[in-house]
Amino acid sequence: MIRPFTVFCKLNQISLSDRQWFEQEAESLSHTDGICPVCHAKACLSPFASYKRYLVEWKKDFPVTYEVTVQRYQCSSCGHTHALLPSPLVPYSSYSLRFILLVLRDYFLHRACVQKICEHAGISVSTLYRWKALFLAHKSLWLGTLENLEASAEAFLDGMDGTLLQGFCRKFLFSFLQRLRGASPDPPSGTPGQSSGST
């Protein structure tokens, strides 16, 4: 998996939609200059194939599902193939990173009861609690035990930026909010381009 990070401002300051952010990052990587994550050879990646996946984002305060194309590249040196996953995507999830973080922000700020937050986002209560547990585990992993005790979830959310996402991925070799590989993906509700309903 190749994870380009091109946006380094705070995530809540990005004016692009998640789909626009996805498209911008997907086009930004100079693939001939790319480095293979397996053998570390330079200028060896060439387009190989692509696949479709869903991207759920907020649009005018409603969840909307889109279908996006993820490009795969093959290394001419070792033969491995890699998917190019721009940073708005969470591996093995249809929900965008900002979608999940905004749902968690509402939860941590007690903006509504859990049931209302889940109904508005079109997710199950168990999905919200799974996101919360993963967020708190990754926050603790990134900050360390002492700093984690001092930093509130809200402050951590407000300070999240591309530098943190890139550093987390490089240090731990997986993405922030990425679940373990064998876990089933979060299926989006609704159809591409339309508002999602409750699950």
N, C-alpha and C positions, 0 to 999 in steps of 0.2 A: 504494500500500500504506500502510495506517495501522498504526503500531506503538505501542500504548499500553504504558506501563511504569508499573505500580502497586506493584510489590514492590521495595523498595530495600535490603533486608537482604542479607547474603551468601547466595548460592544454596544453599550446603550447610546453611543454617539454616532454609530454608522447610519448614514441616511439611506443607504441602499436597502431594497427588500432582500430577503434571504435568497430568492431566486436570482436577482441581479448580482448579488455578492457571489453566489455559486458560479454564475456565468463569467464574471470578471476574473475570478481566481482560476477557473478552468482554462481560460485563454491566456493567462499571464505567464504560465510556466513555459520557458523556452525548452522544449522537449529535447532538442539536439544537445543542449547543455546540461540536461538532467543527469543526476547521479543515481545509479542503481542502488536501491536500499540493501541488496543482498551482497553483490560482489564489489560495490563501490566504484565501478568503472565509470568514467566520465564520458559525456557525449555519446551515449550508447543506447538511449531509449528512442524507440520509434513506435508510432501508433500501430496497434495490433488488432483490437476489437473494441466493442462498446456494449453496454447494457443499460437498460432502463431501470429506474427506481423512483420511488415516491419521495417527495419533499413536502412536508407540512409546515406551513408558516402562518403567522398572523397577518391578516390584511384587513385594515379598518376594524380592528378588534374582533375579528372572527377567524377561526382556523380555516385555511384553504389548502387543498391538496393539489400539487402539480406533479407531472411526470417529467423527470430530468434524465439526461443521458450522461452516464459516467464513462469516460474514456479509459481504455486499458492500453498499457504500453508493454513492449517486450524489449528485454535487454539483449543486444547483439553479442555481448560478451559471455553471459552465463545462461541465457535462454529463459530466465524467469520472467513472468508477466506480473504487472503491477497495476492496480486501479488507481487513478488520480482522484482522490477525494478532497475537494476543496473544504476549507475549514468550517463553512456553515453546516456541513453534514456531520452527523454523529455516526460512526461505523455501526452497522447492524441495527439502525433505527431509521424510521421514516420521518421522524420529527426533527426539525432543524434545532441546532444548538440554542439559538435565541428563543425559539418557541418553548423549549424545556425550561430555560432560565427564567423566562417571564412567568411561566406557570409557577415555578418555585418561588419567585419573588412575591407573587400574590399570596402564596401559602405562608411564607415566613413573615410577611407583613400583616397577616390575618385580614386581608381585604374582603374575604367572604368565608363562609364555612367550606369545608373540604368538598362536600357534595356539590355546592354551587360552582366552585372553581373547576371541578371535574366536568360538570355538565357544560359549562361555558367553553372549555377546551376540547370537549368531545373525547374524553379519556375516561378510563375506569379509575376508581379510587386506588386499586392495587397498583396501577401504573404510576400514579402520583407518588405513592409511598416508595415504590421501587426507585423512581428518579431522586426522591429525597435522600434515601439511603446511599445511593451511588454518589450524589453530590457531596454529602457530608464525608463519605469515605475518601473521595478524591481531594476534597478541601483539606482534610487532615493529612493526607499523604503529601500534598504540596507544601503546606505550611509547617508541618512538624507538630508534635504534641503541644508544646508550650505556646507557640504562636497561635495555633488553632484554637486553644482555649480562650485567648484574648480577642480573636477576630469573630465578629458576629457574621452569620450567614448573609445578612443584608449588605454589610460593608464589603464582604468578599465578592458578592454579586456585582455591586456597584463598581468595584475596582478591576473587574475582569477585562482583559484586553488581549490582543493578538500575541503580545510578547509572552504572557502567561500561558496561552494555549500552545504556542510553539515550544516554550521551555518545558512544559509538562510532557508533551509528546516526545521530545528528545530525551528527557531524563528517564521516563518510565517505559518508553517504547509502545505506548498505546495512547489513545486520545482521551481528553477530558470528557467524562460521561460515557465512555465506551464500555459496554458490558463485555463479559467474557465471550469468547468466540462461539461456544456451543449454545449460547442462549438464543431463544427464538426472537426474531425481530419484532419491534413494535409495529403492528399493522396500522396503517392510517384508516380512519373512518371517512366515509364520503367518497366522492369520485374526483379524478383530476380536474382542477380548475373550479371546483365548486366548494361551498362551505361544508365542513365536516359536521356530522351529527353525533349524537351521544352514542357511546358504546356500552 
